[in-house]
């Protein structure tokens, strides 16, 4: 039997508030798809992401000062946070924001839910974790769901843009999967969750500003109240509070447990898209979404550990850490 690992300095114990943080995280990230759709209607992609990170950084700096949380000083740890800034923020934020210029917010949320599938694949290919039969079936079911959802975008004059948007969100899921594995292996337990959140968001800001000037020729200021409210919400709630909740949960729960937020956040995202933006809820979309969620459930099934060799002391393969998408 494996002995429990010695807790790292910044790992924490459950306090009972985690279920509430779990629900709030789902609402924060689920609503982000709606406000990305609203903001991108009047702002260029990198401008929207940049303003989101401005509000997010400001909020997290205030949180750090209020809680007197020490910032990491180890250059290697700062470098790891910079890597997370790229794969967990710069790349996926830009891809999802660009995609929502051509696809519905609810569709983006369901497609982004494929993050656990890619995290499992990377765990098997890179970390040599074991692929169980039920999880392989979950991958197949989930990707069939993506095909069913996407099939409704393969006709009409806007098909090319919609297909490109679908591809961009799927690529963002690959980025998130990479970031979740990297965090679990290289960062988790080595830095306070609040400092980790600020490290990611703060280090991503200058990168996005540089991209905004290089690609768009500058950063556009929100000109309408809707855009200003959207970037403020995305920054304070989606990139500030949400990251505090997320890293707090990762400091206590296993990533395979945190990823269950996927189920609830997709419900929030689709419901807001239908209620606020009037996005269609077709039979094909519902069927595909059910398949994706079923696939996520199968991927998260914990099977009986597989033992190599004979005897009770034989080694077991680690459970894949399937990750969680963050819009």
One Martini backbone bead per residue (centre of mass of N, CA, C, O) as a GRO file, in nm:
protein
  327
    1UNK     BB    1   0.097   0.035   0.021
    2UNK     BB    2   0.065   0.359  -0.002
    3UNK     BB    3   0.205   0.629   0.128
    4UNK     BB    4   0.156   0.923   0.240
    5UNK     BB    5   0.239   1.222   0.168
    6UNK     BB    6   0.421   1.480   0.254
    7UNK     BB    7   0.346   1.778   0.330
    8UNK     BB    8   0.362   2.073   0.203
    9UNK     BB    9   0.391   2.394   0.311
   10UNK     BB   10   0.111   2.490   0.127
   11UNK     BB   11  -0.062   2.284   0.231
   12UNK     BB   12  -0.402   2.195   0.307
   13UNK     BB   13  -0.688   2.173   0.493
   14UNK     BB   14  -0.996   2.111   0.545
   15UNK     BB   15  -1.283   2.346   0.646
   16UNK     BB   16  -1.584   2.338   0.474
   17UNK     BB   17  -1.571   2.565   0.228
   18UNK     BB   18  -1.524   2.413  -0.045
   19UNK     BB   19  -1.812   2.373  -0.168
   20UNK     BB   20  -1.864   2.677  -0.206
   21UNK     BB   21  -1.619   2.733  -0.388
   22UNK     BB   22  -1.710   2.541  -0.610
   23UNK     BB   23  -1.969   2.694  -0.691
   24UNK     BB   24  -1.838   2.974  -0.741
   25UNK     BB   25  -1.648   2.877  -0.963
   26UNK     BB   26  -1.866   2.788  -1.163
   27UNK     BB   27  -1.996   3.071  -1.189
   28UNK     BB   28  -1.749   3.232  -1.277
   29UNK     BB   29  -1.674   3.057  -1.531
   30UNK     BB   30  -1.953   3.031  -1.664
   31UNK     BB   31  -1.987   3.352  -1.706
   32UNK     BB   32  -1.740   3.418  -1.890
   33UNK     BB   33  -1.858   3.348  -2.170
   34UNK     BB   34  -2.060   3.578  -2.178
   35UNK     BB   35  -1.849   3.822  -2.141
   36UNK     BB   36  -1.685   3.761  -2.386
   37UNK     BB   37  -1.911   3.801  -2.593
   38UNK     BB   38  -1.966   4.095  -2.517
   39UNK     BB   39  -1.675   4.218  -2.544
   40UNK     BB   40  -1.601   4.119  -2.849
   41UNK     BB   41  -1.802   4.313  -2.998
   42UNK     BB   42  -1.588   4.588  -2.928
   43UNK     BB   43  -1.320   4.416  -2.889
   44UNK     BB   44  -1.028   4.315  -2.920
   45UNK     BB   45  -0.878   4.044  -2.814
   46UNK     BB   46  -0.621   4.168  -2.658
   47UNK     BB   47  -0.781   4.388  -2.515
   48UNK     BB   48  -0.966   4.213  -2.347
   49UNK     BB   49  -0.745   4.052  -2.203
   50UNK     BB   50  -0.590   4.290  -2.085
   51UNK     BB   51  -0.820   4.413  -1.911
   52UNK     BB   52  -0.870   4.161  -1.751
   53UNK     BB   53  -0.576   4.159  -1.624
   54UNK     BB   54  -0.585   4.430  -1.487
   55UNK     BB   55  -0.817   4.365  -1.291
   56UNK     BB   56  -0.694   4.103  -1.177
   57UNK     BB   57  -0.429   4.219  -1.066
   58UNK     BB   58  -0.546   4.432  -0.878
   59UNK     BB   59  -0.706   4.238  -0.701
   60UNK     BB   60  -0.463   4.052  -0.614
   61UNK     BB   61  -0.292   4.267  -0.481
   62UNK     BB   62  -0.497   4.336  -0.261
   63UNK     BB   63  -0.508   4.049  -0.145
   64UNK     BB   64  -0.211   4.027  -0.068
   65UNK     BB   65  -0.207   4.272   0.125
   66UNK     BB   66  -0.438   4.183   0.317
   67UNK     BB   67  -0.296   3.883   0.375
   68UNK     BB   68   0.014   3.880   0.372
   69UNK     BB   69   0.147   3.743   0.122
   70UNK     BB   70   0.407   3.578   0.011
   71UNK     BB   71   0.633   3.597  -0.236
   72UNK     BB   72   0.808   3.452  -0.466
   73UNK     BB   73   1.189   3.416  -0.498
   74UNK     BB   74   1.231   3.182  -0.669
   75UNK     BB   75   1.330   3.165  -0.990
   76UNK     BB   76   1.213   2.885  -1.061
   77UNK     BB   77   0.921   2.945  -0.970
   78UNK     BB   78   0.874   3.191  -1.149
   79UNK     BB   79   0.918   3.034  -1.411
   80UNK     BB   80   0.676   2.843  -1.374
   81UNK     BB   81   0.462   3.070  -1.371
   82UNK     BB   82   0.527   3.165  -1.658
   83UNK     BB   83   0.437   2.910  -1.796
   84UNK     BB   84   0.145   2.924  -1.692
   85UNK     BB   85   0.077   3.193  -1.828
   86UNK     BB   86   0.080   3.077  -2.112
   87UNK     BB   87  -0.098   2.798  -2.088
   88UNK     BB   88  -0.340   2.931  -1.885
   89UNK     BB   89  -0.379   3.224  -2.046
   90UNK     BB   90  -0.277   3.343  -2.313
   91UNK     BB   91  -0.368   3.119  -2.505
   92UNK     BB   92  -0.668   3.052  -2.414
   93UNK     BB   93  -0.784   3.337  -2.402
   94UNK     BB   94  -0.736   3.406  -2.700
   95UNK     BB   95  -0.887   3.166  -2.830
   96UNK     BB   96  -1.168   3.204  -2.701
   97UNK     BB   97  -1.214   3.496  -2.783
   98UNK     BB   98  -1.188   3.451  -3.087
   99UNK     BB   99  -1.412   3.230  -3.112
  100UNK     BB  100  -1.658   3.421  -3.001
  101UNK     BB  101  -1.696   3.565  -3.284
  102UNK     BB  102  -1.839   3.271  -3.416
  103UNK     BB  103  -1.944   3.150  -3.143
  104UNK     BB  104  -2.108   3.036  -2.893
  105UNK     BB  105  -2.084   3.032  -2.554
  106UNK     BB  106  -2.196   2.745  -2.501
  107UNK     BB  107  -2.012   2.599  -2.700
  108UNK     BB  108  -1.744   2.682  -2.573
  109UNK     BB  109  -1.792   2.543  -2.299
  110UNK     BB  110  -1.817   2.250  -2.402
  111UNK     BB  111  -1.545   2.235  -2.552
  112UNK     BB  112  -1.373   2.309  -2.293
  113UNK     BB  113  -1.452   2.028  -2.151
  114UNK     BB  114  -1.205   1.861  -2.293
  115UNK     BB  115  -0.964   1.883  -2.098
  116UNK     BB  116  -0.966   1.600  -1.953
  117UNK     BB  117  -0.888   1.438  -2.206
  118UNK     BB  118  -0.606   1.568  -2.256
  119UNK     BB  119  -0.491   1.510  -1.977
  120UNK     BB  120  -0.501   1.206  -2.001
  121UNK     BB  121  -0.327   1.175  -2.253
  122UNK     BB  122  -0.075   1.314  -2.131
  123UNK     BB  123  -0.041   1.119  -1.895
  124UNK     BB  124   0.019   0.874  -2.080
  125UNK     BB  125   0.245   0.993  -2.279
  126UNK     BB  126   0.431   1.148  -2.056
  127UNK     BB  127   0.376   0.991  -1.758
  128UNK     BB  128   0.279   0.688  -1.790
  129UNK     BB  129  -0.001   0.638  -1.748
  130UNK     BB  130  -0.286   0.455  -1.707
  131UNK     BB  131  -0.521   0.304  -1.928
  132UNK     BB  132  -0.839   0.255  -1.889
  133UNK     BB  133  -1.126   0.136  -2.014
  134UNK     BB  134  -1.324   0.359  -1.911
  135UNK     BB  135  -1.149   0.601  -2.010
  136UNK     BB  136  -1.141   0.530  -2.305
  137UNK     BB  137  -1.447   0.543  -2.339
  138UNK     BB  138  -1.470   0.841  -2.253
  139UNK     BB  139  -1.314   0.958  -2.489
  140UNK     BB  140  -1.498   0.859  -2.712
  141UNK     BB  141  -1.763   0.983  -2.614
  142UNK     BB  142  -1.666   1.279  -2.600
  143UNK     BB  143  -1.579   1.309  -2.905
  144UNK     BB  144  -1.852   1.244  -3.018
  145UNK     BB  145  -1.988   1.491  -2.894
  146UNK     BB  146  -1.822   1.699  -3.051
  147UNK     BB  147  -1.919   1.609  -3.330
  148UNK     BB  148  -2.220   1.658  -3.283
  149UNK     BB  149  -2.200   1.959  -3.219
  150UNK     BB  150  -2.029   2.045  -3.479
  151UNK     BB  151  -2.225   1.954  -3.715
  152UNK     BB  152  -2.404   2.225  -3.699
  153UNK     BB  153  -2.134   2.394  -3.839
  154UNK     BB  154  -2.122   2.257  -4.158
  155UNK     BB  155  -2.321   2.490  -4.253
  156UNK     BB  156  -2.314   2.754  -4.442
  157UNK     BB  157  -2.156   3.068  -4.471
  158UNK     BB  158  -2.021   3.037  -4.154
  159UNK     BB  159  -1.861   2.766  -4.127
  160UNK     BB  160  -1.559   2.835  -4.125
  161UNK     BB  161  -1.559   3.012  -3.868
  162UNK     BB  162  -1.681   2.796  -3.678
  163UNK     BB  163  -1.464   2.580  -3.713
  164UNK     BB  164  -1.232   2.758  -3.617
  165UNK     BB  165  -1.351   2.808  -3.334
  166UNK     BB  166  -1.358   2.517  -3.246
  167UNK     BB  167  -1.053   2.467  -3.275
  168UNK     BB  168  -0.962   2.684  -3.068
  169UNK     BB  169  -1.096   2.561  -2.816
  170UNK     BB  170  -0.953   2.290  -2.828
  171UNK     BB  171  -0.667   2.413  -2.799
  172UNK     BB  172  -0.722   2.535  -2.520
  173UNK     BB  173  -0.750   2.257  -2.382
  174UNK     BB  174  -0.460   2.170  -2.427
  175UNK     BB  175  -0.335   2.396  -2.261
  176UNK     BB  176  -0.476   2.333  -1.992
  177UNK     BB  177  -0.369   2.047  -1.964
  178UNK     BB  178  -0.074   2.127  -1.946
  179UNK     BB  179  -0.104   2.316  -1.696
  180UNK     BB  180  -0.219   2.108  -1.490
  181UNK     BB  181   0.023   1.917  -1.489
  182UNK     BB  182   0.240   2.125  -1.421
  183UNK     BB  183   0.124   2.215  -1.152
  184UNK     BB  184   0.117   1.936  -1.007
  185UNK     BB  185   0.441   1.889  -1.048
  186UNK     BB  186   0.579   2.208  -0.999
  187UNK     BB  187   0.376   2.386  -0.779
  188UNK     BB  188   0.230   2.229  -0.589
  189UNK     BB  189   0.298   2.334  -0.250
  190UNK     BB  190   0.522   2.588  -0.316
  191UNK     BB  191   0.274   2.794  -0.304
  192UNK     BB  192   0.060   3.018  -0.252
  193UNK     BB  193  -0.239   3.047  -0.405
  194UNK     BB  194  -0.240   3.360  -0.431
  195UNK     BB  195   0.044   3.382  -0.555
  196UNK     BB  196  -0.016   3.203  -0.799
  197UNK     BB  197  -0.234   3.380  -0.922
  198UNK     BB  198  -0.064   3.639  -0.953
  199UNK     BB  199   0.161   3.517  -1.118
  200UNK     BB  200  -0.004   3.451  -1.366
  201UNK     BB  201  -0.152   3.720  -1.425
  202UNK     BB  202   0.091   3.920  -1.405
  203UNK     BB  203   0.274   3.777  -1.624
  204UNK     BB  204   0.062   3.794  -1.860
  205UNK     BB  205   0.018   4.097  -1.913
  206UNK     BB  206   0.279   4.182  -2.078
  207UNK     BB  207   0.232   3.979  -2.303
  208UNK     BB  208  -0.044   4.090  -2.403
  209UNK     BB  209   0.045   4.378  -2.458
  210UNK     BB  210   0.251   4.305  -2.674
  211UNK     BB  211   0.046   4.165  -2.863
  212UNK     BB  212  -0.141   4.408  -2.904
  213UNK     BB  213   0.074   4.587  -3.048
  214UNK     BB  214   0.164   4.380  -3.268
  215UNK     BB  215  -0.130   4.306  -3.386
  216UNK     BB  216  -0.325   4.586  -3.325
  217UNK     BB  217  -0.151   4.858  -3.241
  218UNK     BB  218  -0.297   4.820  -2.956
  219UNK     BB  219  -0.512   4.938  -2.690
  220UNK     BB  220  -0.844   4.923  -2.636
  221UNK     BB  221  -1.089   5.120  -2.509
  222UNK     BB  222  -1.370   5.104  -2.355
  223UNK     BB  223  -1.676   5.257  -2.501
  224UNK     BB  224  -1.880   5.077  -2.345
  225UNK     BB  225  -2.041   4.961  -2.071
  226UNK     BB  226  -2.045   4.660  -2.144
  227UNK     BB  227  -1.737   4.626  -2.181
  228UNK     BB  228  -1.646   4.724  -1.904
  229UNK     BB  229  -1.805   4.516  -1.740
  230UNK     BB  230  -1.685   4.264  -1.870
  231UNK     BB  231  -1.381   4.309  -1.790
  232UNK     BB  232  -1.432   4.337  -1.489
  233UNK     BB  233  -1.554   4.062  -1.444
  234UNK     BB  234  -1.326   3.890  -1.565
  235UNK     BB  235  -1.109   3.997  -1.367
  236UNK     BB  236  -1.239   3.976  -1.077
  237UNK     BB  237  -1.387   3.695  -1.115
  238UNK     BB  238  -1.242   3.514  -1.344
  239UNK     BB  239  -0.919   3.616  -1.246
  240UNK     BB  240  -0.953   3.635  -0.930
  241UNK     BB  241  -1.152   3.472  -0.755
  242UNK     BB  242  -1.126   3.207  -0.917
  243UNK     BB  243  -0.823   3.158  -0.855
  244UNK     BB  244  -0.851   3.142  -0.555
  245UNK     BB  245  -1.041   2.901  -0.555
  246UNK     BB  246  -0.876   2.704  -0.728
  247UNK     BB  247  -0.609   2.697  -0.554
  248UNK     BB  248  -0.746   2.621  -0.293
  249UNK     BB  249  -0.851   2.347  -0.395
  250UNK     BB  250  -0.571   2.231  -0.493
  251UNK     BB  251  -0.450   2.240  -0.192
  252UNK     BB  252  -0.671   2.001  -0.104
  253UNK     BB  253  -0.749   1.879  -0.370
  254UNK     BB  254  -0.767   1.684  -0.621
  255UNK     BB  255  -0.781   1.730  -0.956
  256UNK     BB  256  -1.009   1.509  -0.999
  257UNK     BB  257  -1.209   1.679  -0.818
  258UNK     BB  258  -1.202   1.965  -0.938
  259UNK     BB  259  -1.310   1.882  -1.231
  260UNK     BB  260  -1.622   1.869  -1.146
  261UNK     BB  261  -1.687   2.169  -1.222
  262UNK     BB  262  -1.762   2.122  -1.517
  263UNK     BB  263  -2.061   2.050  -1.489
  264UNK     BB  264  -2.165   2.325  -1.368
  265UNK     BB  265  -2.040   2.539  -1.564
  266UNK     BB  266  -2.198   2.449  -1.817
  267UNK     BB  267  -2.478   2.516  -1.714
  268UNK     BB  268  -2.427   2.816  -1.670
  269UNK     BB  269  -2.337   2.893  -1.959
  270UNK     BB  270  -2.585   2.794  -2.119
  271UNK     BB  271  -2.805   2.945  -1.963
  272UNK     BB  272  -2.695   3.234  -2.022
  273UNK     BB  273  -2.698   3.218  -2.331
  274UNK     BB  274  -3.006   3.176  -2.352
  275UNK     BB  275  -3.118   3.409  -2.161
  276UNK     BB  276  -2.937   3.662  -2.269
  277UNK     BB  277  -2.864   3.584  -2.597
  278UNK     BB  278  -3.049   3.365  -2.742
  279UNK     BB  279  -2.939   3.091  -2.769
  280UNK     BB  280  -2.953   2.799  -2.912
  281UNK     BB  281  -3.132   2.474  -2.827
  282UNK     BB  282  -3.056   2.196  -2.962
  283UNK     BB  283  -3.066   1.862  -2.997
  284UNK     BB  284  -2.770   1.824  -3.082
  285UNK     BB  285  -2.645   1.982  -2.851
  286UNK     BB  286  -2.759   1.817  -2.616
  287UNK     BB  287  -2.646   1.543  -2.703
  288UNK     BB  288  -2.347   1.625  -2.707
  289UNK     BB  289  -2.330   1.726  -2.413
  290UNK     BB  290  -2.398   1.456  -2.282
  291UNK     BB  291  -2.152   1.306  -2.395
  292UNK     BB  292  -1.935   1.482  -2.269
  293UNK     BB  293  -2.020   1.443  -1.973
  294UNK     BB  294  -2.000   1.136  -1.976
  295UNK     BB  295  -1.699   1.129  -2.043
  296UNK     BB  296  -1.603   1.275  -1.789
  297UNK     BB  297  -1.713   1.068  -1.589
  298UNK     BB  298  -1.541   0.828  -1.698
  299UNK     BB  299  -1.260   0.962  -1.661
  300UNK     BB  300  -1.321   0.994  -1.330
  301UNK     BB  301  -1.297   0.710  -1.276
  302UNK     BB  302  -1.216   0.494  -1.012
  303UNK     BB  303  -1.015   0.236  -1.016
  304UNK     BB  304  -0.871  -0.046  -0.955
  305UNK     BB  305  -0.572  -0.106  -0.881
  306UNK     BB  306  -0.291  -0.188  -1.072
  307UNK     BB  307  -0.083  -0.466  -1.050
  308UNK     BB  308   0.255  -0.539  -1.055
  309UNK     BB  309   0.253  -0.837  -1.016
  310UNK     BB  310   0.298  -0.994  -0.710
  311UNK     BB  311   0.149  -0.900  -0.436
  312UNK     BB  312   0.080  -0.652  -0.195
  313UNK     BB  313   0.359  -0.473  -0.267
  314UNK     BB  314   0.291  -0.378  -0.527
  315UNK     BB  315   0.292  -0.154  -0.763
  316UNK     BB  316   0.132   0.148  -0.862
  317UNK     BB  317  -0.039   0.343  -1.059
  318UNK     BB  318  -0.117   0.649  -1.116
  319UNK     BB  319  -0.346   0.879  -1.119
  320UNK     BB  320  -0.484   1.067  -1.331
  321UNK     BB  321  -0.478   1.419  -1.400
  322UNK     BB  322  -0.756   1.574  -1.565
  323UNK     BB  323  -0.853   1.841  -1.491
  324UNK     BB  324  -0.946   2.198  -1.567
  325UNK     BB  325  -1.128   2.438  -1.702
  326UNK     BB  326  -1.042   2.795  -1.791
  327UNK     BB  327  -1.188   3.084  -1.927
   0.00000   0.00000   0.00000
